[in-house]
Amino acid sequence: MRRDSGDFGSSPGSDREAVLRTSSAVTIGWVAVVAAALVAVLILAQVPAVDAVAMLGLPAVIAAVGWACYLRPRVLLEEHGARIINLVRTHDVPFARIDSVDRRLGVTLTTDAGRRIGVWSLPDTGRRVRRAGLHGGSVEPHTAEPVQRLLDARARWLQADQGPIGPQEVTSRTDVRPALVCAVVALWAVWGLIVTAGF
């Protein structure tokens, strides 16, 4: 099936669509959000309302950074490629245009035009697993499961030899909302520190 729009992928809920990110990133993100919520509840319970408004900026910063840096970045595997969602940039990369996948310092896709696209949500690819052996064990390379799923999806697409099905251009767009949210709550936190310090 040919798609003529700039976006590509299977319909939501399709078994060909998967969300990829490391479990550690999800854990860190949710821990930050929950910790911020608990701090906010404690502030509201113990501090007078006027001062509480000022003090809530700090937990808001923690929650916003946890969301923007750990929960928002992800890879959506789709029928003909991958959608890479980073902090403020989203890239639609058809499998047909991926020339190589570099895994040395996190995942970086290199297109056939030489463009390099970093994948924020898949940073921990260099882990190694120690296997027990006769001489105290050996170290074997290990690929994180989300990274392996990306590699497998590309390999399946290549083996299927689908030709020019789907969009063929790498598209990128900027979404400044996460950065704006972080900037606004950072200003709120600074204002709160100034107010509570009595400057």
N, C-alpha and C positions, 0 to 999 in steps of 0.2 A: 504494500500500500504506500503510495507516494504522498508525502506531506509537503505542501507548498508554503506553509507559514514559517516564520522565523524560529518558532519553538518546535521542539520535537519530543516524542516520547509516547508511551502508551497511556491509556486512560487510567485515571486514579483507581487504585485497588487492583490493578492488573498484577499478575504474578511476575511480569517482566520488570516491574518498577520496584526498586528497593532504595531505602535510605541508608547510607553508609556514613558512619563516624565511629570513632573509637569509644569503647565503653568508659574509659577513663575520662574522656572529655565530657561525656554525659554526666558522669558521677560528680566531677568537679563543678560543672555548671549548676546541677541541682543542689549540691551542698551549699554553694554560694547563695543561691536564691532562698533556700530554706533558712540558712543562717541569717540572712538579711531580714527575712520575715519575722524570725524570732526576736531579733534585736529591735525591730520596729514595734512589735507587740510590747516588749519590755519598756521601751521608751514611752509609748502611749499609756501604759499602766502606771508609770512612776513619775512622769514629768508633767508639769502643768501644760495645758494645751498650747499656749503661746510659745513656750520654749520647745515643746515637742515638734512643732512644725519646722523649726530651724534644725533640730537634731535629726530629723528623719532623712535629711540629705545623705548622710553617711551610709546607712543601710541601703538607700536607693542606689548609690554608686556601686556598692558591692553586688546587688542584684542585677543592675544593668550590665556591668562588666562580665558577670557570670553568664548572662544570656547572650550578649553580643560576641564574646570570645569563645564560648564553649558549647552553647546550645544551638545558636543559629547556624554556624558553619556546618555544612554537610554535603554529601555527594548524592544526587539522585540518579540511580542507574535507570536508563530508559531504553526503549526499543532499539534505537540507532545510535546512542551515544550516552554521554554523561553530562549532567548539569552540575557544575561546581559552584556552590554557594559559599563565598568567603565573607569576611567582615563587611565590606561595602561593595564588593564586585561579584557579579554572577556571570559565569561563562557557560555557554552551551557548546559542547565539543563533540562533534560526530566521531564515532569510532573510525570512520574512513579517513579522518584527518589527523589521528594520533599516530605519530611516527615512533615514539618511544615513551616509556614510563620510567623515570629515574626515581629510585627508592633510597638513595644514600642518606640524604638529610630531609626526610619526609618525602611525600609523594609530589613529584613535579611532572606534568605532562608536557611533552614537546611535540608541537604540531609539525606537519610536513613543510610548513613555511618557516620553521625554526623558532616559532614563538614558544616561550616557556610559561606555563600556567601552574602556579603553586596550588596545592590542595590543603587548606588550613585544617580540615577535619581529620586528616590522616597523617599525623606527624610522627607517630612512633613505629617506624617500620624497621629499625635497625636492631631490634631485640634479638637475643640469641638464647637458645634453649640448651641447657647442660644435660647430656645423656650419661647415665651411669655406664662405666666400662671397666675393663680389667685394670686399667692404670689410672684410676681416680676420675674417670669420666672424660668426655670430649664435648666440645662446643660445636653446635650445629646452627646454621642460619635459620631464622624463623621469620615468616612473613605474617603480619597481623591479619586476622580473618577478614576485616573490611577491605584491606588492600588486596587480598587474594580474590575476593569477590569481584572487585573492579577488574583485575587482570583476567579472571575467568570469563567475565562478560565480554571483554574485548576479544579474547581468544575465540569464544563461541561465535561472535559476529564475523570474525575473519574466516573461520572455518566454513560458515554458511555461505560465504562468497555472494553477498547480497547486492553487490554492485552499487549503483548510485541511488538506492532507495533512501528516502528521507532527505532532509536538508543537508547541504554539503559545506556550508560556511560556518566558521567558528564565530559566534556572536558573543559580545560582552556588553554588560550594562552596569551602571553604577546606581547603588541605592544608598543614599547618605543618611537615611533614617536611623540606622543603628548608631552611627557616629554622632548624630544630633542628639539622640536620647542620652548617650554617655556624656556629651558635653553639657547638656542642660542639667543633668543630675549632679555633675561635678561642680557646676556653678552653684547649685543649690547647697551642696555640701560645704563649699568654701564660705558661702554666705552664712550658713549655720554655724560654722566654726567662729566666724567673726562676731556674730550676734551673741553666742554663748560665752565667748571669751571677754565680752564687754568692751570691745574696741569702739 
